[in-house]
Amino acid sequence: MKPPQDTQAPPRGFLERAFAGLAAGEFTPAGLLELCLERIRERNDEVRAWIVVAPQPATAPGALHGIPFGVKDIFETRGLATEYGSPLYAGRVGEEDAALVAALRRTGGVLLGKTHTSAFAYFDPAPTRNPRDLARTPGGSSSGSAAAVAAGMVPFTLGTQTMGSVIRPASFCGITGFKPTFGLLPLEGVLPFAPSLDTAGLFTETAAGMKLLWERMGNVTRAEPATRLGVLEPWVPIESEMRQAYERAIDRFRAAGWAADLVTTPVDLAAVGKAVELVTTVEGARTHRARWEQFGEQIGAKLAALVRRGLAIGEAEYFSALEALETGRRRMLELWADYPVLLSPAARGPAPEGLASTGDPALNAPWTGLHGPVLTLPMNPGDRLPLGLQMAAPPGADGLLLGTAVRLEQDLVSNAL
């Protein structure tokens, strides 16, 4: 069955409006920057998305001319705070821009400031609140980056994902998060956690904005979406709100003409997730061992516990987990050949109440370990508590995934039941 035709323009988010307004002369780069600063003044005291707001000039004109962006506080930034979300590094200032930050600035992007992260990008929470409900977590570890976009403070932001730190916050905050193919975006100048898994990612308000940003960054996307969608039964229990939203979204896609079939993966995704957790634990312990030996629990209670667990895991168990992930990548190609985009919930449910937890990455971790691109698509725009749809594709199919996401985004809006 052919995918549905593009009969209606996708919804326009802040980034799309910013590009269009600059191109039409409706406002200037200075005016766009002031709009962002005004929104930060209005909401940041309650949301707490930013650790520092200090607009830096673009280093050259280009495809992102005049577009402000925020950066997760594990990316080095020259002359700006780079504190890793930890009071141990309060006052630390970066000496050089991370490679991805430098690339965005070279194409005209305006570095607006640094966004909060959980301590060292693990599970010890940042002070950031969810803009959709201040009593709930925005997710982690890219908490500030997701919240800043969701609150309309900035057109796009940078985050990172080792298990679920882009996809889950995007789901909780009701925006689009994109984790590209592993290794596609440079990580030079980014604090490592688990190098076998660490991936730079992006946040925008909509999938249409993400596709536009990806193209402006010099990447190729596909106008024609996937011809078939694979629908997965969640491999961990999900809450009733998520179950209802997920099933409703699939019904909308089918009503719009998509071939959306229930499929079974050739690998056990729960087991893949466990392998990702073990690799994260071992490599995270190695990365932070010296810091833990120097500061102990001050690095964060949850991170300190990870280091202790990771140092106790033997090499044989670690290499077995790496081998399981490599085997999983090969075997998943069988399914992806027939269903190049797979759908699943992006989280167990809406953002949990309270700020003590950043949520569970169990639904995200397998895709990080499989190294392909993953995207969050809001399933219930306008509802008080957002719920995200997770879309996964094989490594290298970033353009296909983005093109498909734009079409699905359109159908979620135009075919609401």
N, C-alpha and C positions, 0 to 999 in steps of 0.2 A: 504494500500500500504506500502510495506517495504521501509525504508529509503535507500538512495543510498549507495553503497559500498565505502569503503575507498580505492580509487584507486591511490591516489597521496598524497605525504607527504605535510602537511600544510606548509605555508611559515615560515621561521625561523627568529625570532627577536633576539634582543640583549640578552635577558635572555637565550634563548635556545642555542645560540652560546656560551655564557659564561659557561653554564653547560657542554656542549660538549667539549669545549676547555680545561677546567680544568680536565675533566675526561681523555682526550687523552694526557694530558701533553704538549699541544701546548703552553700553557702559565701557569704561576703560579698565585696564589692569589695576590701577589704583582704586577705582571704585569697587571692583570685585574684592580686592583685599580688604577694604574698609567694611564691606558687607560681612565678610568672615569675622573680622575683629568685633563688629557689633554683636554678632550672634554669640561669640565667645563671651563677651561682657555680660550678655543677657543670661546665659545658662551655665557657664563653667563653674560658678561657685557651688551650684547644686549637683552638677554632673561630675565634676572633677576629672575631666578627660585629659587635661594638659598639665605637664609639669613646668613647661616654659613656653611662652608665646613671644617670639622675637623674629619677625619676618626678615629673611635673608634675600639679597638680590639674586636673580637668576644670573648664571655665569655666561649665558649666550642666548640669542633668540632661537626659536625652534617651534616644533609642533605643539609644545605645551605652553607656549608664550602666555604669561600672565596668570596661569592656573595655580592657586595655592594648594599645598599638600602638607599633611602631617606625617610624622615619622615615629614609630615605636622606639622607646628608649633603650633598645639594645643595639641600634644602629649608631655607629660613630657619626658625629656631625661637628664639623670644624667650628670652634668658637661657641658652641652651644652645649648645654648640660647633656652628659651621657652618663647616667647614674645607675643603669641596669635595674631600676625599680627598687633599689636597696638604700637604706640610710647609711650603710657602710661606705657608700661612694657619693654621699651628698656633697655637692660642690664640684664634683669632677667635670671637667670640660674636655670635649673631644678635640683632637689635634688635626684630624683629616676627615673628610666626608667618606662614608662607606661608598663602595663602588656604585651601588644602585642609586643612592642619593645623589652622587655626583652626576650620574647619567641623566637623571631627571632634571637637575638644575641646568645641565648643558643644553637641554632641549627647551629651555624657557620656563620650567616649573619654578614656583616660588616656595621655598622651604619656609613654612609658617611657624613651625615649632615642634616640640617633642611631646609625645603622648605617653600616658602612664602604661606600664607593664607590671604584671605580677613579678615578685622578686626573682631576678635572674631567669625570667620567662618560665617559671614553674608554677606550682599551685598555691603558693602563699599570696593571698589576694592583694591587689592594688586598692587605693581608696575610691576608684571610679564607681559611679552608680549607673544603672541602666536608664537611659533617657525616657524610655517608655513606661517605667515604673521605678521610681527612685529607691524603693524598698527591696529591689531585686538586683542580682548580679548582672553585669553586662557580659559575663563570661571571661575567659582568660586564655592565654596570657596576653593577648593583644587587646586588652580591655579598653584602654583609652582610644586606640585607633578606631575600633568599632563604634564606641560611644560618640566620638567626635563627628563621624559621618552621620550616624543616626540622629543626632541633635541638630543637623544642618549647619554645623560650624565650619565645614571645609568640604570641598568637592571630592577629595579622595585621600586615602592614607595608606601607609605601609605597615604591614605586620609580618609575623613569621608563624610557621606551624611546624611542630615536631610530632604532635599527636593530633590535636584538634583545635589549635589556637587561632585559626582564621575562620574555619567553617562554623564552629560552635558559637563564638561571639556574634557572628553575622546573623545566625538563626535567632539568638536571644534578643538582638537589637532590631531585627526586622529590616536588614539591608542585604546587599550582595557581597559575599566574600569569595575570593578566588585564590586558590592555591595552585599555581601552575605546575607543570611537569618538574619533577625533582631535577635540580641543577640548571634549569633554564634561566633563572635570574641569579645574578652574582651575589655571593654572600661575603665577599671580602669586606672587612670592617664591621661585621655583625658578630656579636657575642655568640659563640657556639654553645650548643647544648648536647645534641646527639648528631654528629656530622653525617651519619648514614641516613638521617631522616630530615634534618633541618631544611626548610624551604621558605624562601621569601614569598609573601603574599600581598594582596591588595584588597581594599574595601572601597566600594562606591554605593550610592543609594540604590541603583538599579542594574540589572544585567545589561541593558542597552548602554548604560554609561560605562560598564566594565569593558564591553566589546570596543567601544570608541576609544577608551583609554589604552587598551592593549594595542590597537592599531596605531594610535599616536605615539606609542612607545617603539614603533618600528616593527611590529609583529604582524603576521598575516592571519586573517580570520576567513571563515567560509560563509558565503551567503546561503548556501544550501545546507539545511540542518540534517541531522541523522534521519535515516528512513525508518528506523525502528527503535523503540525505547524498551529497555528491560526493567521490569518492576520487581523489586526485591522485597521479600518478607523480612522485616527487621530481625537481626540475629541476637538482639538483647531485648528485654521487655521495654515497651514504651507506654507513656501515659495516654489516657483516653483522649485528651485534647489533640495530641499529636496523631493518634490513630485516625481520628475523625477527619482531621485536616488533610492527612496523607491520602486517605481513600477518596475524599472529595476532590482533591487535585487530580488524581488519576482519572476519575470520572469526567472531569472537565476536559482533560486532554483527549480522551476517547471521543467525547462529544464533538470536539473540534476536528476529528478525523485522524488523530495519531494512532499508529499501531503500537499499543502499549501492552506488552505481554508479561505475565508473571513468569519469572525465570528462576532457575536455581544455579548458583555459582559452582564451578568445578573445584573450588577450594572452600574450606571452612573459614568464613570471615571472622568468627569469634576466635579461632585459633590464630589467625593472622594477627588480630588485634593483640592477643597475648604475646606473640613474638615481638611486635612493635613495642609493647610495654617493657619487655625484658631488655631489648636493645637500648631503649631510652634510659632504662635504669643503669645499665652497665656503662654506657658512653657518658651519660650525665654524671655519674660518679667519678669517672676519669677526668671529665672537664672541670669539675668543681672540687676535686679532692684537696688541692692545695689551699683553696679558699676555706673549705670546711676545717682543715687542720689548723688554720690560723684563727678563724673566727667562731667555730663551733656552731651552736644553735642560732647565732646572730645572722647567719645567712638565710634563715627562715626554717621554721620547725619542719615543714614538709620536705624542703630540699635537703636538710640535714639527714632526715630519715631515708631519703632516696640514696644519698651517698653511702650511708651505712649498709643498706640492702645491696647496692650495686657492687661494693667492694667484696661482698661475701659470695658473689656469683662466680662460678668457675669459668674458665676459658671454653671448655667443651660445650657448656650450656649456651654460652653467648654465640659461639660459631654455629651451633645447631639452629639457633633462632635466625641468624643471618641467612643460613642455607634455606630455611623454611620460607623466608620472604622472597628469596630469589626463585625458588620453585613456584611459589604463588604467582609471581609476575609472569612466568612462562605459561602456566596453566590458564591464567585468566584470559590470555590472548584468544583461546578457543571461543569463549563466550563473547568477547568483544568483537570478534570477526562477524558475528551475527547481530549483536546488539551493541553498537558503539557507544551508547550512552545508557548508563544504569542509574536508576532512581531509588532513593531510600530516604528515610527521615534524617534530618541533620542533627537532631538531638533527641533525647528521650521525651522531652516535653518543653513547655515554656521555661523561661529563665527561673531558676529556683529563688525562693524568697530568702532574704538575708544576704550578707556579704561575706560570710565565712567560707563559702565554697564557690568555685568558678564553674561548677558543672562537671559532667562526666563525658570524656572523649571517646567512649567505647564505640560509638557509631561512626566516628571519624578516623580513628587510628588505623584501621585496615587499609584505607585508601592512601594514607600517607606512606605506609609501608610498601604499597604496590607501586608507588612512584608516579602515578598518573595524575592528570589535572582533575581538580574537584572544585565545584562551585555551589554556593548556597543561594537559593532562590526563595524569597518570602512567599509563603503560600496563602497568607490571610491578610493582605494589605488593608490597613484601616482598623483592624481589630486591636484591642488594648494590649494583649500579650502576643507578640509575634511568634510564629512557628515557621521553620525553614525546611525547604526541600533540598536534599543533597543530590547533586548530579556528578557522576564519575565517568571518566573516559580513559582509554589506554594512553600510556606515555606518548607524548608527541602530538596528541589530538586536541591541543588547546584551542585552536581556531574552530574546529568542529564543535567542541563543547560550548564555546561562547555563542556561536551562531545558533545552536539549538536552544540555548538558554533564553535568548532574546525572543524566539518564537513561543516558547513555553510561557514566558513572562506575559506576553501579549494575551495568550489564551487564558491565563489565570484571571486576568482582568476582564476580558471581553466575554468570557463564557462562564461567569460566576453563576453558581446555582442558587 
